[in-house]
Amino acid sequence: MKIQRLILLAVIPMLSLTVSAQDKKACGAKDFTPKKGDFTLALTLGYNSYTDIKAPSGLESSYEVKALSTNWSDKQLMVGFEAGWFFKDLWKLNLGGGFNFTGNPGYASVPGTIDDESTYDPMENMGQIPNYRAVGSAQTMNFNVSAGVDRYFKTKVPNLMLYSGLRVGMAYCNNQVKYDEYESLGKSVGEAWNLRGALTMGFDYFVMPGMYVGAQIDPMAYTYNMTTLKPQEGLSNLDADSHNFGFLAAPTVKVGFKFGKSNKKQLQALAEMRKQMATPRVEIREVVRVDTVEVVKEVAPQKTVRGMTANVLFGLNKTAVAKDQMPGVEAIANYLKKYPEAKASVSGYSDKATGTAAINERLANERAQSVVKVLKEKYGIDESRLQVAAWGDAEQPFSNNDWNRVVIMIAE
């Protein structure tokens, strides 16, 4: 079907954006995902069975009413909006909807020269002017509104978030038609409304700190519809209702914008990260610790102990020591060789913005073990002089998220 192909063509470019993110270097990936307190506003294009109704002509001799159908052939495209608020880092409240109003002017009937009550005879009516029936004036209003809550999940692909959630909503449509003819007894009215509940799932990909694209679909949905027709004033209403169950319903694509304090922080961090990437460096510091020994009636002279710290940075999901980080490892190794009585602590960390606690604990441990392996095998440092610890994302030694993918060595 043409509509299905249109939706498919709209989704494919978004999926390609997420795949292209994997081509970026891990150290160059930056977290643009929303945080607690952020707001989002998106324009949506959905394909669904929105409520619709058309009032019947008031000049018919019999009438029939049909309830809303949710067959794929009866669906239609509709543009709407979606607003959201992250009341927690991974939880979002949603409000969406759409509105449309249409007015059609009416025109009075134009009598001709043909007698409607006479038997139609082509030869007899040849050259006669036909009668023009009136065009009814019509007004149509329809709207839909929905609310829900989504739970987001981070992935290994930078800035790609999956989500699942619940939606409840309603839709309403009213169509009124009035004919300017003496046979007409008043306006004809058609009215329909429905209530809908659905499970939903989808993804949002944040292409920059303030903008994202996404797509979603409802794995399961239920819709109750009530349709009412009133052909003429004074006539009884015609009612019909329906219960509809849908699977893989309401495919929707969206383009949205994110607002909040995290945007400014992410832009600043992005500029800082780019500056860091341009000149990769290893931080090496030499510190001095003063030990004081207290003796009865006498203060012992101060003993100066020299020490050294060095940091080894890692890329996203990386555990091997990169070549440009080797100077820090070598500096610690040289210090330990110079002072045979000295020992060193090797502490591994992971950034909190990506991965789960279990994954980050594993990464931190593997990073620390990689540094220990280099010290042992390349520089001959005895393992008994090395104290290894893995903190995962429980502690974040740096304010810059990406710098927390680090192993900190302290020799003293």
KOLNUTI-848033 format. One line per 2 residues: number of its first residue (from 1); their letters; for each residue x, y, z of C-alpha. Coordinates in Angstrom, 2 decimals, padded with zeros to 5 digits. Layout:
NUM> a> X:Y:Z | ...
***
This chain:
1> mk> 000.00:000.00:000.00 | 001.18:003.54:-000.75
3> iq> 000.64:004.76:002.81 | 002.65:001.89:004.29
5> rl> 005.49:002.60:001.88 | 005.41:006.27:002.91
7> il> 005.77:005.38:006.58 | 008.56:002.91:005.78
9> la> 010.48:005.50:003.78 | 010.18:007.96:006.67
11> vi> 011.53:005.47:009.22 | 014.52:004.19:007.20
13> pm> 016.48:007.50:007.27 | 016.06:007.67:011.05
15> ls> 017.40:004.15:011.47 | 020.38:005.01:009.28
17> lt> 021.20:007.90:011.63 | 021.48:005.50:014.56
19> vs> 023.69:003.11:012.61 | 026.00:005.93:011.54
21> aq> 026.58:006.75:015.21 | 028.56:003.51:015.56
23> dk> 031.12:004.79:013.07 | 032.17:007.57:015.43
25> ka> 035.26:007.09:017.55 | 034.36:006.14:021.06
27> cg> 036.27:009.06:022.54 | 034.38:011.45:020.30
29> ak> 030.90:010.34:021.31 | 029.03:012.83:023.51
31> df> 025.93:012.28:025.57 | 023.03:014.49:024.36
33> tp> 020.29:012.48:026.08 | 017.77:014.33:028.31
35> kk> 018.04:014.66:032.06 | 015.59:015.27:034.88
37> gd> 013.71:018.55:034.41 | 014.09:018.71:030.60
39> ft> 011.09:019.41:028.32 | 010.49:018.14:024.78
41> la> 008.19:019.31:021.99 | 007.80:017.28:018.78
43> lt> 005.87:017.39:015.52 | 004.36:013.97:014.74
45> lg> 003.04:012.26:011.62 | 000.90:009.23:012.43
47> yn> -001.09:006.66:010.44 | -004.11:005.53:012.39
49> sy> -007.92:005.18:012.52 | -008.82:008.60:013.90
51> td> -012.51:009.23:014.44 | -014.45:010.71:011.52
53> ik> -018.12:011.20:010.63 | -020.24:012.67:007.85
55> ap> -023.80:013.84:008.44 | -026.33:012.27:006.06
57> sg> -028.50:014.22:003.68 | -031.81:015.10:005.29
59> le> -033.70:014.32:002.08 | -033.23:010.53:001.98
61> ss> -036.04:008.01:002.41 | -033.97:005.60:004.56
63> ye> -030.83:005.81:006.71 | -028.04:003.54:007.94
65> vk> -025.23:004.12:010.45 | -021.88:002.32:010.64
67> al> -019.42:002.36:013.53 | -015.75:003.27:013.13
69> st> -013.57:000.64:011.46 | -009.87:000.14:012.27
71> nw> -008.92:-001.83:009.17 | -005.66:-000.74:007.55
73> sd> -007.59:000.36:004.47 | -009.61:002.78:006.63
75> kq> -006.66:004.49:008.27 | -005.38:007.96:007.42
77> lm> -002.41:010.24:008.00 | -002.68:012.92:010.65
79> vg> -000.24:015.62:011.79 | -000.11:016.33:015.52
81> fe> 002.15:017.37:018.38 | 003.70:015.71:021.41
83> ag> 004.94:017.50:024.53 | 006.91:015.79:027.29
85> wf> 008.51:016.42:030.67 | 011.26:014.27:032.22
87> fk> 010.25:014.13:035.89 | 013.15:011.69:036.38
89> dl> 016.27:010.98:034.31 | 014.65:008.03:032.50
91> wk> 010.93:008.73:033.03 | 008.83:011.02:030.84
93> ln> 005.25:012.29:031.01 | 003.63:012.80:027.58
95> lg> 000.77:014.94:026.27 | -000.23:014.85:022.59
97> gg> -003.08:015.71:020.28 | -004.37:017.44:017.18
99> fn> -007.29:019.67:016.12 | -009.04:020.46:012.84
101> ft> -012.01:022.66:011.87 | -013.53:022.94:008.40
103> gn> -016.37:025.18:007.22 | -018.12:024.79:003.84
105> pg> -020.57:027.48:002.64 | -023.97:026.42:001.30
107> ya> -025.77:027.47:-001.88 | -029.48:027.75:-002.51
109> sv> -031.25:025.62:-005.10 | -031.76:026.99:-008.62
111> pg> -035.07:025.95:-010.23 | -035.13:024.96:-013.87
113> ti> -037.92:024.39:-016.37 | -038.29:020.63:-015.83
115> dd> -041.16:019.50:-013.65 | -039.70:017.08:-011.08
117> es> -043.08:015.49:-010.55 | -043.61:014.64:-014.23
119> ty> -042.43:011.41:-015.81 | -039.01:011.86:-017.32
121> dp> -039.16:011.76:-021.12 | -035.94:012.61:-022.99
123> me> -037.80:013.77:-026.05 | -040.28:015.86:-024.07
125> nm> -037.55:017.47:-021.90 | -035.18:018.17:-024.77
127> gq> -034.00:021.78:-024.54 | -035.31:022.19:-020.98
129> ip> -033.18:023.60:-018.13 | -032.49:021.10:-015.30
131> ny> -033.17:021.91:-011.67 | -030.04:022.57:-009.48
133> ra> -030.35:021.14:-005.99 | -029.10:023.09:-003.00
135> vg> -025.57:022.60:-001.64 | -025.70:022.14:002.11
137> sa> -023.66:024.40:004.36 | -021.44:022.24:006.55
139> qt> -019.19:022.55:009.57 | -016.78:019.84:010.71
141> mn> -014.74:019.81:013.91 | -012.51:017.00:015.09
143> fn> -009.78:016.69:017.70 | -007.84:014.05:019.59
145> vs> -005.85:014.19:022.81 | -003.71:011.61:024.60
147> ag> -001.57:011.33:027.72 | 000.89:008.74:028.93
149> vd> 004.15:007.86:030.63 | 007.32:006.39:029.06
151> ry> 010.28:004.54:030.56 | 013.53:005.16:028.66
153> fk> 016.48:002.77:028.31 | 020.01:003.74:027.30
155> tk> 021.83:001.68:024.67 | 025.42:001.07:023.60
157> vp> 024.82:003.37:020.61 | 025.62:006.93:021.75
159> nl> 022.52:009.19:022.04 | 020.08:006.43:021.04
161> ml> 017.39:005.71:023.64 | 014.67:003.08:023.48
163> ys> 011.42:003.47:025.39 | 008.17:001.70:026.23
165> gl> 005.08:003.09:027.89 | 001.32:003.46:028.21
167> rv> -001.09:005.78:026.36 | -004.72:006.71:027.02
169> gm> -006.71:009.15:024.94 | -009.92:010.16:023.25
171> ay> -011.02:011.57:019.90 | -014.19:013.46:018.91
173> cn> -015.73:014.51:015.60 | -018.91:016.53:014.83
175> nq> -020.30:017.25:011.36 | -023.41:019.40:010.73
177> vk> -025.10:019.99:007.37 | -028.09:022.23:006.56
179> yd> -029.82:022.50:003.17 | -031.55:025.68:002.02
181> ey> -034.59:023.87:000.57 | -038.21:023.88:001.61
183> es> -038.20:020.08:001.92 | -035.42:020.26:004.53
185> lg> -036.70:020.16:008.10 | -033.46:021.41:009.69
187> ks> -029.82:020.52:010.00 | -028.45:016.98:009.84
189> vg> -025.90:016.03:012.50 | -023.27:013.30:012.64
191> ea> -021.27:012.76:015.84 | -018.59:010.23:016.79
193> wn> -016.18:009.78:019.67 | -013.84:007.08:020.87
195> lr> -011.72:006.11:023.86 | -008.35:004.43:023.32
197> ga> -005.71:002.71:025.43 | -002.43:001.32:024.12
199> lt> 000.99:-000.07:024.94 | 003.63:001.80:022.98
201> mg> 007.32:001.39:022.16 | 009.83:003.34:020.11
203> fd> 013.17:005.13:020.00 | 014.52:008.68:020.14
205> yf> 017.89:009.57:018.61 | 019.41:012.85:019.81
207> vm> 021.34:014.25:016.85 | 022.46:017.31:018.84
209> pg> 021.90:018.71:022.36 | 018.59:020.37:021.44
211> my> 017.14:018.19:018.65 | 016.05:014.58:018.15
213> vg> 014.21:012.32:015.70 | 012.23:009.23:016.54
215> aq> 009.61:006.65:015.65 | 007.11:004.59:017.62
217> id> 004.40:001.96:017.21 | 001.73:000.48:019.49
219> pm> 002.21:-003.31:019.91 | -001.33:-003.59:021.31
221> ay> -004.24:-001.12:021.37 | -007.93:-001.11:022.26
223> ty> -010.49:001.41:020.94 | -014.14:001.85:021.87
225> nm> -016.18:003.94:019.39 | -019.69:005.41:019.49
227> tt> -021.25:006.86:016.32 | -024.56:008.81:016.25
229> lk> -026.55:010.17:013.28 | -029.50:012.58:013.44
231> pq> -030.84:012.89:009.85 | -033.42:015.62:010.60
233> eg> -034.91:017.61:013.44 | -037.65:015.58:015.05
235> ls> -036.26:012.20:013.95 | -034.76:009.68:016.37
237> nl> -031.02:009.22:016.57 | -029.29:006.28:014.92
239> da> -026.52:004.80:017.10 | -023.78:002.24:016.53
241> ds> -020.75:001.31:018.62 | -017.73:-000.95:018.18
243> hn> -014.88:-002.56:020.13 | -011.61:-002.73:018.21
245> fg> -008.36:-004.51:019.12 | -005.25:-003.59:017.16
247> fl> -001.74:-005.03:016.98 | 001.29:-003.11:015.69
249> aa> -000.98:-000.09:015.35 | -000.48:003.65:014.86
251> pt> 003.05:003.84:013.35 | 004.34:007.36:013.98
253> vk> 007.46:009.34:013.10 | 008.50:012.57:014.80
255> vg> 010.98:015.43:014.82 | 011.42:017.13:018.18
257> fk> 013.32:019.66:020.24 | 014.64:019.44:023.80
259> fg> 014.68:022.34:026.24 | 016.31:022.50:029.65
261> ks> 019.46:023.14:031.65 | 021.16:020.02:030.27
263> nk> 021.39:021.63:026.80 | 023.78:024.34:027.99
265> kq> 025.88:021.89:029.99 | 026.07:019.47:027.04
267> lq> 027.16:022.21:024.64 | 029.90:023.32:027.05
269> al> 031.05:019.75:027.58 | 031.07:019.14:023.81
271> ae> 033.36:022.14:023.23 | 035.64:020.99:026.04
273> mr> 035.74:017.45:024.64 | 036.70:018.67:021.16
275> kq> 039.50:020.74:022.64 | 040.70:017.70:024.56
277> ma> 040.61:015.50:021.43 | 042.73:018.01:019.51
279> tp> 045.61:017.68:022.02 | 045.50:014.30:023.81
281> rv> 047.55:014.40:026.97 | 048.38:012.35:030.03
283> ei> 048.17:014.02:033.42 | 051.24:013.33:035.57
285> re> 051.60:014.96:038.94 | 054.20:014.62:041.67
287> vv> 052.90:015.06:045.18 | 054.57:015.32:048.55
289> rv> 053.09:013.80:051.69 | 054.30:014.74:055.14
291> dt> 054.16:012.08:057.88 | 054.37:013.29:061.48
293> ve> 055.45:011.02:064.33 | 054.54:012.09:067.88
295> vv> 057.00:011.22:070.70 | 056.46:011.85:074.42
297> ke> 057.77:015.30:075.42 | 059.34:015.64:072.02
299> va> 058.27:016.30:068.44 | 060.07:014.14:065.91
301> pq> 061.51:015.74:062.81 | 059.26:015.62:059.72
303> kt> 059.86:012.85:057.21 | 059.24:013.69:053.55
305> vr> 057.85:010.91:051.32 | 057.76:011.55:047.60
307> gm> 054.88:010.26:045.47 | 053.43:010.37:041.96
309> ta> 050.00:010.11:040.29 | 049.13:009.40:036.66
311> nv> 045.85:008.94:034.80 | 045.16:006.63:031.84
313> lf> 042.08:007.59:029.78 | 039.94:005.07:027.84
315> gl> 037.39:005.35:025.04 | 033.74:004.32:025.32
317> nk> 033.53:000.54:025.99 | 037.37:000.28:025.62
319> ta> 039.61:-001.60:028.06 | 042.99:-001.77:026.26
321> va> 045.64:000.86:027.05 | 046.02:003.15:024.02
323> kd> 049.49:004.10:022.74 | 049.01:007.79:023.54
325> qm> 048.30:006.86:027.18 | 051.53:004.85:027.70
327> pg> 053.59:007.81:029.06 | 051.56:007.76:032.27
329> ve> 052.10:004.04:032.79 | 055.82:004.37:032.10
331> ai> 056.15:007.27:034.54 | 054.67:005.16:037.36
333> an> 056.89:002.19:036.38 | 060.04:004.35:036.48
335> yl> 059.05:005.72:039.88 | 058.56:002.21:041.30
337> kk> 061.96:001.15:039.92 | 063.60:004.23:041.44
339> yp> 062.05:003.61:044.85 | 061.98:-000.19:045.44
341> ea> 060.10:000.21:048.73 | 057.27:002.16:047.08
343> ka> 053.90:000.66:046.11 | 051.14:001.83:043.79
345> sv> 047.34:001.72:043.79 | 045.60:001.10:040.45
347> sg> 041.92:002.17:040.52 | 039.56:001.69:037.56
349> ys> 036.44:003.80:036.88 | 033.58:004.06:034.33
351> dk> 031.38:006.98:033.38 | 027.86:007.01:034.81
353> at> 026.08:008.38:031.72 | 026.41:005.19:029.65
355> gt> 025.84:001.51:030.35 | 024.45:-000.20:033.44
357> aa> 026.01:-000.54:036.89 | 027.00:-004.16:036.17
359> in> 028.57:-003.33:032.81 | 030.43:-000.33:034.22
361> er> 031.83:-002.40:037.11 | 033.14:-004.96:034.62
363> la> 034.71:-002.26:032.42 | 036.39:-000.59:035.41
365> ne> 037.92:-003.89:036.54 | 039.15:-004.81:033.04
367> ra> 040.73:-001.36:032.61 | 042.59:-001.65:035.91
369> qs> 043.77:-005.18:035.02 | 045.01:-003.94:031.62
371> vv> 047.22:-001.33:033.31 | 048.53:-003.92:035.80
373> kv> 049.35:-006.27:032.91 | 051.44:-003.58:031.17
375> lk> 053.31:-002.76:034.41 | 054.09:-006.46:034.97
377> ek> 054.89:-007.68:031.47 | 056.51:-004.63:029.89
379> yg> 058.20:-003.01:032.88 | 058.73:-005.98:035.20
381> id> 056.91:-004.56:038.23 | 056.07:-007.25:040.79
383> es> 052.31:-007.68:041.27 | 052.73:-007.67:045.06
385> rl> 053.56:-003.95:044.83 | 050.28:-003.17:043.06
387> qv> 046.91:-002.73:044.80 | 044.01:-003.06:042.33
389> aa> 040.49:-001.63:042.82 | 037.47:-001.25:040.52
391> wg> 034.90:001.42:041.41 | 032.62:001.14:038.35
393> da> 030.39:004.23:038.20 | 029.86:004.38:041.99
395> eq> 032.37:007.24:042.16 | 033.03:009.90:039.53
397> pf> 036.41:011.57:040.17 | 035.92:014.18:037.39
399> sn> 033.09:016.60:036.57 | 033.53:015.85:032.83
401> nd> 031.63:012.62:032.19 | 034.02:011.26:029.50
403> wn> 037.10:011.74:031.72 | 035.65:009.21:034.19
405> rv> 036.56:006.35:031.78 | 039.92:006.30:033.54
407> vi> 042.44:004.37:035.61 | 044.09:006.48:038.33
409> mi> 047.53:005.32:039.57 | 049.05:006.63:042.80
411> ae> 052.60:005.56:043.69 | 054.12:006.32:047.07
***
